[in-house]
Amino acid sequence: MLQYLIQIWNSKDLRNKILLTLLILALYRMAAQISIPGANLEAIKAIFSKSQIFGAFSMLTGGSAENFSIMLMGLSPYINASIIVQLMTVVIPKLENLSKEGEQGYRKINQYTRWLALPLGFLQSYGMIALLNSQSQVPIVENLSNPSIILPIMLTITAGTVLAMWLGELISEYGIGNGISILIFINIITAIPPMIAQNLFQAQANPDKLVPFVITLLITIIMTILVIIFTDAVRRIPITYTGQHTHARAEQSVLPIRVNQAGMIPIIFAVSIVSLPTLLSQLMQNATSEWLRGFAAFLGSAFTMQGIPYLVLYFMLIIGFTYFYVGITFKPDQVAENIQKRGGYIPGIRPGKQTAEYIAKVSSYLNLYGGLFIGFVAVFPLIMQKIFTNMQFGAVQMLLSGAGIIIVAGVVLELVRQINTQLVMHDYKKFY
């Protein structure tokens, strides 16, 4: 390990990229601590402490939401815009053609994504402010109905999202790469030390809480290892490429298909849907109609984050969205066509339609296994919290949610690949 770090430090280009990335991350974390003037921070912290959904959102924003920071929305508008643009590539032929143009098309699509993130960030900022204000007994910001007050706050939060996107692009272009994912990763990681401190403080006051904390720590480590193994798992379909000449020797290759083809997207979709009943409950709990208040109470009790309806719906939505997302992003017909154009075939499978059907069948099986595993990782921490509560250990916070574990594992693996690639390039340049 030490030799690996020394090798990284001796590579001047890689060292400069890592140092620049760390500097940008420090600036990003400093910006996340800047609160919007005039906000009642005590009221906001009370909201996040009593709501698990708001607490989960605060974790993904690195605490900036809890601080009512200029980074209140974090990269959420950009993530939503990215998902929308990916879905629209199936509907809009122009975007579909751009997606096939390689690096140049990717840059153009990324530009559209950034432009779409602006109005989304502006609208989402108002929605978040209104939602937080409705949950507080004390106004978070006075006179929010006044446009001269609410509009500057919305513009400030939108500017924070733009700043976050810009910093992510700097990391992608001049730093170690994969900037947006690294910013989300650092948001999750920075939330771990306060959780450890809180759990240790509770264990100091009540030694019985030390056992669930140790169990939680071990479960987090084991699940992280399993997710890393799962993230790298692929199904390799053998491909034979015939030579152009009669006596040319056939070349053997493989078509790798990841077990987790959808990544984090199904969880993002599922969380958006499964959180709606709870959000509606919170919005309607102060309604003037007695029927609406009763309906809000029913939704709030039935769809708690540790309730059976919530867990079952969450799990099923993840599996469903796994099939949905992979179905619109992975095209077996195109893959089969590309294999055939290059003179390749799958042994025992006819080129063309049968190859496409075979690849689609393999992808469908992998989607089932991938969706089941992602669903398990997502709901297991919630189940453990429910078990701890039933065992009268009280509320023991998990160090990472299922979504957080998948993000952390994916980003770390990608970082290792990026660093190894840079090291190979550094060693290769020594010969010139």
N, C-alpha and C positions, 0 to 999 in steps of 0.2 A: 504493500500500500504506500509506504514511504517512497519507494523507488518510483511508483506511478506519479505521485505528487511532484517529485523532483523533475521527472520527465516533462510534466505539464509546465512547471515553472521555467524550465530551460527553453521551452518553445516561446520565443518572443511574441509572435503574433497571437498565439493562444493566451499567453499571460495578459497581454494588453486587452484582449476581448473579455476575459474574465473580470479584470479589474474595472473595465468600463461598465460591464453588466452589474457588478456590485455597487458601483457609484449610482447608476440609474435606479437600482432597487432601493438604495438609501434615500434618494430624492423622492421616490414614490411613497415610501413609508412615512417620510416627513410630511408630505402633502396630505396623507391620510389622517394625520393628527390635527390638521387645521380645521377647527369647527366654524360653522357659519355663525357670524355675530348675531346676538339677540336670541339664540335658541336656548330653551330650558333643558340643559343636559341631564339634570336629575330626573325629569319626567321621562325623557327618552330612555335612560338606563333602566328605569322601572318597567317600561314596556317590554324591553328586550329580556329582562330577567324573568318575567312571568310568562312569556310566550316562547315555546320551543321553535315555532316556525320562524319568528323574528330572530331568535338566537342562531338558527342555522344560516339564515341570510347574513347575519353579522359575521359569522365565521368565514363565509365565502368572500366577504369584502374586507377581511382582516381587521374588523372592529371599526371601520370607518363609518358604517351605518349607525352603530351605537354611539359614536361621537358626533353624529350629525355633521359629518365632515363634508368638505367640498367634493370628496370622492364618495358621496353617499351611495350612488348607484354602482360604483366600481366599473367593472367591464360588462355588467349585465346587459346594457343596451347593445353593445357590440356583439356579444354572444347571441342574443336574440336575432340581431340583424344578419349574422352569419348563417344561422339556421334557416331564416326566411329565404335568403339568397340561394342557399343550397337546394331548398325545396322548389324555388322558382326556376331553377335550371331545367327541371323536368317539364315545366309548363311553357316557358318562353324559349323559342328556338335560338334567339340571339345569344342568350346566356349559355345554352347547351353547346353552341358552336364555340363560344369563348372557352368553355371548360375543356375543350379538346385541343386548344392551341398551345398547350404547354405553359412555360413560364410567363410569356407575354399575356396570355389569356387569364392566368391566375392573378397577375397584377391588376388587370382591368376589373376582374370580379371583386378583388379586395378593395379597389377604389369605390365601387358601387356599395360594398358593405359598409365602408366608413361613412359614406354620405347618408345611407339609410339609418345608421346608428344615431345621427344627429336628431332627427325628429322623434325617434323612439326614445332617446335619452330625455328629451324635453318633456314628452308625454309621461314617461315613467316617473320622472322626478315629481310631477304634480300628483300622480297617483300615490306614490310612496309618502309624500308629505301629508296628503289628505288622509291616508290610512293611519299613519302614525298619530296625527292630530285627533282622529276619531277614537283612538284607543286610550288617550290620555285624559285623566281627570283635570289636569291643568293644561292650558294651551301651550303647545311647544313654542310657537311663535305667535305673538299677539297680532290680531287684525289680519289673519291670512286671507280674508275675503277682499282685502284691499289690493287691487292690481299692482300698485306701486310698491307693495311689500312682497307679494308672492312671485311676481315676474323676475325681479333681480335674484331671488333665491333659486328659481328654476334655471335661470341662465347660468348662475354660478355652478350649480350641480352638473348641468350639461357641459360646461367648460371643463369641469373636473373629469368627466368621462372622456372628453377629447384629449385632455392632457395624458390620461392613462393610456389611451390608444397610441398617442404619439410616442410615449416612453416605450411601449411595447414594440412599436415599429423600429425605434432606435436599437433596441436589443436584437431584433431580428436582422437588421441590416449591418450594424457595426459591432454588436456584441456576440454572444455565444449562439444566438439564434433562438427561434421559437418563443418570441418575446411575450406574446399574450398569455401563453400557457405558463410561462415562468412567473408572470405577475400574479396569476390566479394561485399558483403553487406557493408563492411567498405569502399571500394572504392567509392560506390555510396553515402554513407552518408557524407563522407568528402568533396564531391563536393557541398553539399547543402549550408553551410555557405558562401562560396564565391559568390554563386548565389544570396543569400539573400542580402549580402552586395552590390553587383552590382546593384540589383533592387532598393534598398533603396537609393543608390547614384544617380541613374537616377531619382528617384522620388524627391530627394532633388533639383536637377537641374531643373526638369520639373514636377511640382505637378500633371499634368495630368496622369503621369505614375503610380501614387499611386493607382488609381482605378483598373487598370488591375493586379497590383501586389497583391492587396487584393483578387481579384477574383481568381487569380491563386492559392493563398495560400488556399483559401476555397475549390476550386476544388480538389487540391491535397489531402487535408484531407478527403473530402467526398469519393473520388475514393479509397483512401487507406482503409477506413472502408469497402467499398463495396467489394474490393478485398479480404480483410480478411474474410468477411462473405462467399464469393464465394469459397475461397480456402478450407475452412472447410466443404463446402456443400457436402453431399454424398447421394446417392440413396441406401436405405437399402432394399435388396431383402430377404424376409423371407425364412428361411431354417428350415426344420424339420428333426431331426435325430432320427431314430427309435432305440429302445433299442435292445441289442443283445439277450435278453431273452424275452419270450412270454409276461410276465406280466410286463416287464420293461416300465417305463413311457417315452414317447417320449420327447425329448429336443428341445426347440425352440431356434433358433439362427438367425443371419442375415448375408448376404453377402454384405458388404459396397463397393460401387463403386463410386469413386470420380467424381464429375461433371467435374473438371479440371484434367483429367487423364494425360495429356501430359505436364503439368507444363509450363516451359519456353521454351521448345525445339522448338515448332512451330515458336515462335518469332525469335529465333536464326537462324533457317532455312530460314525464310521469309526475314529477314534483309540481309542475305548473298546473296539471289537472287535479291531482289529489289534494292540493292545498286550497282549491277553490271553496269547498264546503266550509272549511275553517275560517277562511277570510270572509265569506258571506255571513257566517255566524257572528263574527266580530263586528261587521258593519251593521247588522240588523239587531244587535242586542239592545240598542237604545231606541228602537223604533217605537212610534206612538201606538201602533196596532198591537193588541195583545196576542193575536194569532201569529204575527211576524216574530214577536219576542219568543213565543213558544217554539216556533220552527227554528229560530236561531239557537235556542237552548238544545234542541234535539240534534242539530247538526254539530254543535260544539261538543256534545257528549259522545256522539256516535263516531266522529272522525277526529278523535285525539290521536296524536302521533304514535301512541302505544296501543291504540284500540285495534281490535280484530278487523273491523271493516276497513280502517285506514291501511293496515298492513296488507290485507288480501288485495284490495284495490290497487295499492302501490305496486305490489309484486306482479299482478296480472298486466297492469299498464306497461311496466318495463318490458315484459315479454312481447306484448303487442307492438309497442313502438320499436323494438328491435327488428321485428319483421318488416314493419312499415318503412323505417329509415333505410335499411339495407336494400329493400325492394326498389327504392327510388334512386339509390346511389350506385348499386352494383348491377351491372348489365351483363348477364351471361351471354346474350346474343353477340354483343360487341367483343367480349373476350374470345368467344369461339371463332368469330370472324377474323380477329387479329391473328389467332393461332393458325388458322387455315391460310391466311395471306402469306405467312412466313414459312409455309410448307411444313407445318407441324400437325401432329395428331396425338390423341390420347390412345395408348395401346388398348385394343379391344373395343374402341368406340369409333364409330364413323364420324368423319369431319362434318361440320355444318350443324344441322338441327339436333342430331343426337348428342353431339358434344355440348351444345348449349343446354340441353335438357339434363345432361349428366352434371354439368357444373352447377346448374340451378338446384338440383337435388342435393348435392354436397353442401352448397351454401345454405339450403333450408335446414339441414341437419345441424350445421354449425350454429345457425341462428338460434335453434332450440337450446343447444348446450350453452351458448353464450348468453342468451337471455335469462336462462335459469340461474347461471352463475352470477350475473350482474344483479339480478333480483335478490338472490340470497345475500350478496355482499351489502346491498342497500338496506334490507330489512333486518339483518342480523343484529346490528348495534341497537336498533330500536327494541328488538325482542329482549336483548340482554338488559337494557334499562328497565323494561317491564318486569323481568325476573328479579332484578335487584330490589325494585319497589315492592314486589310481592313478598320478598324475603325480609322486608322491613329494614333493608340497608339504607333506604332513603334514595334521594335523587343523586346518583353517581354519574357524572358526565363522562361520555366516551371521549377519548383523546381525538379521534377522527371519526367522522361519519363514513358510511359506506361510499358515498360519492367522493368524499375527501381522500379516502384510501386509493380509489381508482385514479383520481387526478394525480396524486403524489407519485404513485407507482409509474404511471404513464410518462410524467414529466421527467422523473429521474432516469428512466430507461432511455428516453430521447436525449437527455443531456449527456449520458455516457456515450451514446452513439456519436453525437456531435463532437465530443472531445476526442474520442478515438479516431474519428475521421480527420480532425485537425492534426493529431499527432502523426498519422500516416502521411499526410501531406507535408508536414515538417520534415519527417525522415526522408521523404522522397526528394525534397529540394536540396538535401545535402549532396546529392550526386551531381548537381549542376552548379 
